[in-house]
């Protein structure tokens, strides 16, 4: 081995390559590379410890309206005659969505209107009975009630006239008996005087005892006639009073019966009017129209001609005139890492974010209960994201807009951490799990 000190530097150029390599001094850069590599590694580690990256939680979801969907459903079981929309259609307020069979509502409405007309005519007839007015015939129901009113008035007039005739007859008989009573009283007075005179003559021996008995017999007959007269007079007066009372009760009964029937008919008419209003509303509901602008979420199964049970929705409409929010599903492993108020970046699947940008929002609510959607391998927690007021997408086509039901991907910013911790976290987690005794 040749030493550098034993060879002149000028002679190095004339040595063999191996000798020259052995005796030439090592370049400074070659001697410093281990130190440079160590410094680079230390710098990278320090930079990884200082640099911060965002920690995000990704979750799928979809756009939804801030208000619950509108469910247009029939009040009673009916048949679907026409379905004019499909899921995903955008509709405006007042647009016809579906048409139901109006046969049953129209039949119910016709029956209720006929009952209302009959009740109105009956009330008019009862009012005319109480007031003594007339009933104008302006319809079949009123014409029928006018006939009833005429028959009842004829019947009441006939009975009233019969009672009045009985009263007049009793009064005439009472007047006759009263006149007869005057004569009977005078006759009895005379017969009493005759009897007294006969007794006086008999006591004076001027008359016979037979004459006295005859006078007494005549007086007794007159008294019997007087008592019979008074009895007949009392009976006639009772008869007259009964006829007057019966006439009064008849008139009172007519008014009471009419008043009771009127009191029953008026509330019933109000009930029927309310039922008519409901029946008209049901008939109008045969044409299902959109109460506000929205997007059709789903329609009734079975199609045209199918029977729709009462309460089952025919069209489910998501309103578009309300603020839109994002409904997302957080995995159970991520639910504990987010809190309400975390900022969220939203990518709409229908509009590529590299071309149209992202929406920004704020996490407003994280559900406590979890659910497992069909086909999912992990439970999820529902969460809501409120879009920022100025959050819009860029370069959208003129007819494009955000609609409820569009799928999305949300990134929730939960904080920051260093690059170094990101690198070491799986290693440390693996070591911790490997060292744990199962």
C-alpha positions as CSV (number, residue, x, y, z in Angstrom):
1,X,0.0,0.0,0.0
2,X,1.4,3.3,-1.0
3,X,1.3,6.2,1.5
4,X,0.6,9.7,0.3
5,X,3.6,11.1,2.2
6,X,6.1,8.8,0.4
7,X,5.1,9.9,-3.1
8,X,5.6,13.4,-4.5
9,X,2.4,15.0,-5.5
10,X,3.8,15.7,-9.0
11,X,4.3,12.0,-9.4
12,X,0.8,11.0,-8.6
13,X,-0.3,11.7,-12.1
14,X,2.1,9.1,-13.4
15,X,0.9,6.3,-11.0
16,X,-1.6,3.6,-11.7
17,X,-5.3,4.3,-11.3
18,X,-5.5,2.2,-8.2
19,X,-2.5,3.8,-6.7
20,X,-3.7,7.2,-7.7
21,X,-7.1,6.6,-6.0
22,X,-5.4,5.4,-2.9
23,X,-3.0,8.3,-2.5
24,X,-5.3,11.2,-3.7
25,X,-7.1,13.0,-0.8
26,X,-10.9,12.4,-0.5
27,X,-13.1,15.3,-1.8
28,X,-14.6,17.5,0.9
29,X,-18.2,16.9,-0.4
30,X,-17.7,13.2,-0.2
31,X,-16.4,13.4,3.3
32,X,-19.4,15.6,4.3
33,X,-22.3,13.6,2.8
34,X,-23.1,11.6,5.9
35,X,-23.4,14.9,7.8
36,X,-25.5,16.4,5.0
37,X,-27.8,13.4,5.0
38,X,-28.2,13.5,8.7
39,X,-29.0,17.2,8.5
40,X,-31.5,16.6,5.8
41,X,-33.2,13.9,7.8
42,X,-33.3,16.1,10.8
43,X,-34.7,19.0,8.8
44,X,-37.4,16.8,7.3
45,X,-38.4,15.5,10.7
46,X,-38.5,19.0,12.1
47,X,-40.5,20.3,9.2
48,X,-42.9,17.4,9.6
49,X,-43.3,18.3,13.2
50,X,-44.0,21.9,12.4
51,X,-46.2,21.7,9.3
52,X,-49.9,21.4,10.1
53,X,-52.5,19.7,7.9
54,X,-56.3,19.7,8.2
55,X,-58.0,16.8,9.9
56,X,-61.3,16.1,8.0
57,X,-64.0,13.6,8.4
58,X,-65.7,12.5,5.2
59,X,-69.3,11.5,5.1
60,X,-71.8,10.9,2.2
61,X,-75.2,12.5,2.2
62,X,-77.7,14.4,0.1
63,X,-79.3,17.8,-0.1
64,X,-82.6,18.2,1.7
65,X,-85.1,21.0,2.4
66,X,-85.1,22.7,5.7
67,X,-88.8,21.8,6.1
68,X,-90.2,18.2,6.0
69,X,-91.6,17.0,2.7
70,X,-95.2,17.7,1.7
71,X,-97.4,14.6,1.5
72,X,-100.4,15.0,-0.7
73,X,-102.8,12.2,0.3
74,X,-106.6,11.5,0.0
75,X,-108.9,11.9,3.0
76,X,-110.8,8.7,2.0
77,X,-110.0,5.6,0.0
78,X,-110.2,6.4,-3.7
79,X,-109.0,5.4,-7.2
80,X,-106.1,7.1,-8.9
81,X,-107.3,8.4,-12.3
82,X,-104.2,10.2,-13.5
83,X,-100.6,10.7,-12.4
84,X,-98.9,13.6,-14.2
85,X,-95.5,13.7,-12.5
86,X,-92.6,11.3,-11.8
87,X,-89.9,11.3,-9.1
88,X,-87.4,14.0,-9.8
89,X,-89.8,16.4,-11.6
90,X,-89.6,20.0,-10.7
91,X,-93.0,21.5,-10.2
92,X,-94.3,25.0,-9.5
93,X,-97.0,26.2,-7.2
94,X,-100.5,25.4,-8.5
95,X,-99.4,22.7,-11.0
96,X,-101.7,19.7,-11.3
97,X,-99.9,16.6,-10.0
98,X,-102.5,13.9,-9.9
99,X,-106.2,13.4,-10.4
100,X,-108.3,11.2,-8.1
101,X,-111.7,9.6,-8.8
102,X,-114.3,12.3,-7.9
103,X,-117.3,10.0,-7.9
104,X,-117.6,9.4,-4.2
105,X,-117.0,13.0,-3.1
106,X,-119.5,14.3,-5.7
107,X,-122.1,11.8,-4.6
108,X,-121.6,12.8,-0.9
109,X,-121.8,16.4,-1.8
110,X,-125.1,15.9,-3.8
111,X,-126.7,14.0,-0.9
112,X,-125.6,16.7,1.6
113,X,-126.9,19.5,-0.6
114,X,-130.2,17.7,-1.0
115,X,-130.4,17.4,2.8
116,X,-129.5,21.0,3.2
117,X,-132.3,22.1,0.9
118,X,-134.8,19.9,2.7
119,X,-133.7,21.3,6.1
120,X,-133.8,24.9,4.8
121,X,-137.3,24.4,3.4
122,X,-138.4,22.8,6.7
123,X,-137.1,25.7,8.7
124,X,-138.8,28.1,6.4
125,X,-142.1,26.2,6.9
126,X,-141.8,26.1,10.7
127,X,-141.0,29.8,10.8
128,X,-144.0,30.5,8.7
129,X,-146.1,28.4,11.1
130,X,-144.9,30.4,14.0
131,X,-145.1,33.8,12.4
132,X,-148.2,33.1,10.4
133,X,-146.5,34.1,7.2
134,X,-146.5,32.6,3.7
135,X,-144.0,30.2,2.1
136,X,-142.9,31.1,-1.4
137,X,-142.4,28.1,-3.7
138,X,-139.0,28.5,-5.3
139,X,-137.9,24.9,-5.5
140,X,-139.1,21.3,-5.1
141,X,-138.2,21.2,-1.4
142,X,-140.1,24.4,-0.7
143,X,-143.0,23.3,-2.8
144,X,-143.3,20.1,-0.8
145,X,-143.1,22.0,2.5
146,X,-145.7,24.5,1.2
147,X,-148.1,21.6,0.7
148,X,-147.3,20.4,4.3
149,X,-147.9,23.9,5.6
150,X,-151.2,24.1,3.8
151,X,-152.3,20.7,5.1
152,X,-151.3,21.6,8.7
153,X,-153.0,24.9,8.6
154,X,-156.2,23.3,7.2
155,X,-156.0,20.6,9.9
156,X,-155.4,23.1,12.7
157,X,-158.1,25.5,11.4
158,X,-160.6,22.6,11.2
159,X,-159.9,21.5,14.7
160,X,-159.9,25.0,16.0
161,X,-163.2,25.7,14.4
162,X,-164.6,22.5,15.9
163,X,-163.4,23.5,19.4
164,X,-164.8,27.0,18.9
165,X,-168.1,25.6,17.8
166,X,-168.2,23.4,20.9
167,X,-167.4,26.4,23.1
168,X,-170.2,28.4,21.3
169,X,-172.6,25.5,21.8
170,X,-171.8,25.3,25.5
171,X,-172.2,29.0,25.9
172,X,-175.6,28.9,24.1
173,X,-176.8,26.1,26.3
174,X,-175.5,28.0,29.4
175,X,-177.5,31.0,28.3
176,X,-180.6,28.9,27.8
177,X,-180.2,27.2,31.1
178,X,-179.6,30.6,32.7
179,X,-182.9,31.9,31.3
180,X,-184.7,28.7,32.4
181,X,-183.1,29.1,35.9
182,X,-184.8,32.5,36.3
183,X,-188.2,31.0,35.6
184,X,-187.5,28.0,37.9
185,X,-186.5,30.3,40.7
186,X,-189.7,32.4,40.3
187,X,-191.8,29.2,40.1
188,X,-190.2,27.8,43.3
189,X,-190.8,31.0,45.1
190,X,-194.4,31.0,44.1
191,X,-194.9,27.4,45.1
192,X,-193.3,28.1,48.5
193,X,-195.8,30.9,49.0
194,X,-198.6,28.6,47.9
195,X,-197.5,26.0,50.3
196,X,-197.3,28.5,53.1
197,X,-200.8,29.8,52.3
198,X,-202.2,26.2,52.2
199,X,-200.6,25.5,55.6
200,X,-202.2,28.6,57.0
201,X,-205.6,27.7,55.7
202,X,-205.3,24.2,57.0
203,X,-204.4,25.5,60.4
204,X,-207.5,27.7,60.4
205,X,-209.6,24.8,59.3
206,X,-210.3,26.6,56.0
207,X,-208.5,24.2,53.8
208,X,-207.9,20.5,53.5
209,X,-204.8,18.6,54.4
210,X,-204.7,17.1,50.8
211,X,-204.3,20.6,49.4
212,X,-201.3,21.1,51.7
213,X,-199.7,17.9,50.6
214,X,-200.3,18.7,47.0
215,X,-198.7,22.1,47.4
216,X,-195.7,20.5,49.2
217,X,-195.3,18.0,46.4
218,X,-195.3,20.7,43.8
219,X,-192.7,22.6,45.8
220,X,-190.5,19.6,46.1
221,X,-190.8,19.0,42.3
222,X,-189.8,22.6,41.7
223,X,-186.8,22.3,44.0
224,X,-185.7,19.1,42.2
225,X,-186.0,20.9,38.9
226,X,-184.0,23.8,40.4
227,X,-181.2,21.4,41.5
228,X,-181.3,19.6,38.1
229,X,-181.0,23.0,36.4
230,X,-178.0,24.0,38.6
231,X,-176.4,20.7,37.9
232,X,-176.9,21.0,34.2
233,X,-175.6,24.6,34.3
234,X,-172.5,23.5,36.2
235,X,-171.9,20.7,33.7
236,X,-172.3,23.1,30.8
237,X,-169.9,25.5,32.4
238,X,-167.3,22.7,32.9
239,X,-167.8,21.6,29.3
240,X,-167.2,25.2,28.1
241,X,-164.1,25.5,30.3
242,X,-162.7,22.2,29.0
243,X,-163.4,23.3,25.4
244,X,-161.6,26.6,26.0
245,X,-158.7,24.9,27.7
246,X,-158.5,22.3,24.9
247,X,-158.5,25.1,22.4
248,X,-155.8,26.9,24.2
249,X,-153.7,23.8,24.6
250,X,-154.2,23.0,21.0
251,X,-152.8,26.4,19.9
252,X,-150.0,26.1,22.5
253,X,-149.2,22.6,21.3
254,X,-148.9,23.7,17.7
255,X,-146.5,26.4,18.6
256,X,-144.5,24.2,21.0
257,X,-144.2,21.4,18.4
258,X,-143.1,23.9,15.7
259,X,-140.6,25.5,18.1
260,X,-139.1,22.1,19.1
261,X,-138.8,21.0,15.5
262,X,-137.3,24.4,14.6
263,X,-134.8,24.1,17.4
264,X,-133.8,20.6,16.2
265,X,-133.6,21.6,12.5
266,X,-131.4,24.7,12.9
267,X,-128.4,23.0,14.6
268,X,-128.7,20.1,12.1
269,X,-128.6,22.6,9.2
270,X,-125.4,24.1,10.6
271,X,-123.9,20.6,10.9
272,X,-124.9,19.9,7.3
273,X,-123.4,23.2,6.1
274,X,-120.1,22.2,7.7
275,X,-120.3,18.8,6.1
276,X,-121.0,20.4,2.8
277,X,-117.9,22.6,3.2
278,X,-115.8,19.5,3.9
279,X,-117.4,17.6,1.0
280,X,-116.5,20.5,-1.3
281,X,-113.0,20.5,0.0
282,X,-112.8,16.7,-0.6
283,X,-114.1,17.2,-4.1
284,X,-111.6,19.9,-4.8
285,X,-108.9,17.6,-3.4
286,X,-109.7,15.2,-6.2
287,X,-107.3,17.3,-8.2
288,X,-104.0,17.3,-6.3
289,X,-102.1,20.5,-7.0
290,X,-98.7,21.6,-5.7
291,X,-99.2,24.0,-2.8
292,X,-95.7,25.4,-3.3
293,X,-92.8,24.9,-5.7
294,X,-90.8,21.8,-5.1
295,X,-89.3,18.5,-6.4
296,X,-91.3,15.3,-6.6
297,X,-89.6,12.8,-4.2
298,X,-91.8,9.8,-4.8
299,X,-95.3,8.9,-6.1
300,X,-97.9,6.3,-5.2
301,X,-97.1,2.7,-6.2
302,X,-99.4,0.9,-8.5
303,X,-100.0,3.5,-11.1
304,X,-103.2,4.8,-12.7
305,X,-106.3,2.9,-11.7
306,X,-104.9,1.6,-8.4
307,X,-106.8,2.0,-5.2
308,X,-105.2,4.5,-2.8
309,X,-106.1,3.8,0.9
310,X,-107.1,6.8,3.0
311,X,-104.0,8.6,4.4
312,X,-101.5,7.0,2.0
313,X,-99.5,9.7,0.1
314,X,-100.1,10.0,-3.6
315,X,-97.3,12.5,-4.2
316,X,-94.4,13.4,-1.8
317,X,-93.1,16.8,-2.6
318,X,-89.9,18.4,-1.3
319,X,-90.4,22.2,-1.2
320,X,-87.7,24.3,-3.0
321,X,-88.8,27.7,-1.7
322,X,-87.1,27.0,1.7
323,X,-83.4,27.0,2.6
324,X,-81.5,23.9,1.6
325,X,-79.4,21.9,4.0
326,X,-77.2,18.8,3.8
327,X,-78.2,15.6,5.5
328,X,-75.1,13.3,6.0
329,X,-74.4,10.0,7.7
330,X,-71.4,9.9,10.0
331,X,-69.7,6.6,10.7
332,X,-69.8,5.7,14.4
333,X,-66.0,5.9,14.5
334,X,-66.2,9.5,13.3
335,X,-69.2,10.7,15.3
336,X,-67.1,11.4,18.4
337,X,-64.6,13.5,16.4
338,X,-67.0,16.2,15.3
339,X,-69.0,18.8,17.2
340,X,-71.7,21.3,16.2
341,X,-70.1,24.4,14.7
342,X,-67.3,22.6,12.7
343,X,-66.8,24.0,9.2
344,X,-67.8,21.8,6.3
345,X,-66.8,21.6,2.7
346,X,-69.5,20.0,0.4
347,X,-68.9,18.5,-3.0
348,X,-72.0,18.0,-5.1
349,X,-71.8,14.8,-7.1
350,X,-73.9,16.3,-9.9
351,X,-71.4,19.2,-10.4
352,X,-67.7,18.2,-10.4
353,X,-66.0,20.3,-7.7
354,X,-62.9,20.9,-9.9
355,X,-65.1,22.7,-12.4
356,X,-67.8,24.2,-10.2
357,X,-66.1,24.5,-6.8
358,X,-67.4,23.5,-3.4
359,X,-70.1,24.7,-1.0
360,X,-69.3,25.7,2.5
361,X,-71.4,25.2,5.6
362,X,-71.5,24.6,9.3
363,X,-72.3,21.4,11.1
364,X,-75.4,22.2,13.1
365,X,-76.5,18.8,14.6
366,X,-75.2,15.3,15.2
367,X,-77.8,12.7,16.0
368,X,-77.3,10.6,19.1
369,X,-79.1,7.5,17.7
370,X,-77.4,5.4,15.1
371,X,-78.9,3.5,12.2
372,X,-77.6,1.0,9.7
373,X,-78.6,1.7,6.1
374,X,-79.3,-1.1,3.7
375,X,-76.1,-2.6,2.4
376,X,-73.9,-0.6,4.8
377,X,-71.3,-2.5,6.9
378,X,-71.1,0.1,9.7
379,X,-73.6,2.0,11.7
380,X,-74.1,5.7,11.0
381,X,-75.2,8.8,12.9
382,X,-77.4,11.3,11.1
383,X,-76.1,14.9,11.0
384,X,-77.2,18.2,9.5
385,X,-75.1,20.8,7.8
386,X,-76.4,24.4,7.2
387,X,-75.1,26.0,4.1
388,X,-73.5,29.4,4.4
389,X,-75.6,32.3,3.0
390,X,-73.2,33.1,0.3
391,X,-72.4,29.5,-0.6
392,X,-72.8,29.0,-4.4
393,X,-71.3,26.9,-7.1
394,X,-69.5,28.5,-10.1
395,X,-70.0,28.2,-13.8
396,X,-73.4,26.4,-13.5
397,X,-75.5,26.0,-16.7
398,X,-78.4,28.5,-16.9
399,X,-81.0,25.9,-16.1
400,X,-79.1,24.1,-13.4
401,X,-79.8,24.6,-9.7
402,X,-79.4,22.8,-6.5
403,X,-82.3,20.5,-5.8
404,X,-83.2,18.4,-2.8
405,X,-82.1,14.8,-3.2
406,X,-78.8,15.5,-4.9
407,X,-76.1,13.3,-3.5
408,X,-72.9,14.8,-2.0
409,X,-69.7,14.2,-0.2
410,X,-69.1,16.3,2.9
411,X,-65.7,17.0,4.5
412,X,-65.9,18.2,8.1
413,X,-62.9,20.1,9.3
414,X,-62.3,18.9,12.9
415,X,-58.9,20.6,13.4
416,X,-55.3,20.3,12.4
417,X,-52.3,18.0,13.3
418,X,-48.7,17.8,12.3
419,X,-47.5,15.7,9.4
420,X,-45.3,13.8,11.8
421,X,-48.2,12.7,13.9
422,X,-50.1,11.6,10.8
423,X,-47.1,9.4,9.8
424,X,-46.6,7.9,13.3
425,X,-50.3,7.4,14.2
426,X,-50.8,4.1,12.2
427,X,-47.4,2.9,13.4
428,X,-48.1,3.6,17.0
429,X,-51.6,2.2,16.8
430,X,-50.2,-1.0,15.2
431,X,-47.6,-1.3,17.9
432,X,-50.2,-0.7,20.6
433,X,-52.5,-3.4,19.2
434,X,-49.6,-5.8,18.6
435,X,-48.4,-5.5,22.2
436,X,-51.9,-5.9,23.7
437,X,-52.7,-9.4,24.9
438,X,-56.0,-10.4,23.3
